[in-house]
């Protein structure tokens, strides 16, 4: 289980609250858990040494997935 703390803008908070009410959920946490299922995420590290072996393996793995 992973816990993530995020700061929502006022608009984002209203969107989550509306989603919670529409789907009859008890908490905003439940709403966010359901909402994130609709997104595809690509994580790209900012500070990564490209000469490292794990970076080269990750690139090869990404190419194999295509």
Steps between C-alpha positions, in 0.01 A plus 500: 500500500629840409387828643539815298427846625394745231402863513192566292410840367156631586369392158653152527355461848153586367536245219595226747214600730252486211629158392464379859139617519399369158630150571385491862846460648579574862839671467699702252770235528260241355407744222863561406572126502222445248587805292861398442390178331403708196852634439809354341818629656855503374758569767819664377776566753660841486832423664628176357855418403470363149829314524368276781422137421146516643418783258616296204296200619192719542532631145534147365196389703295794367590411142407135557156605632414676172 
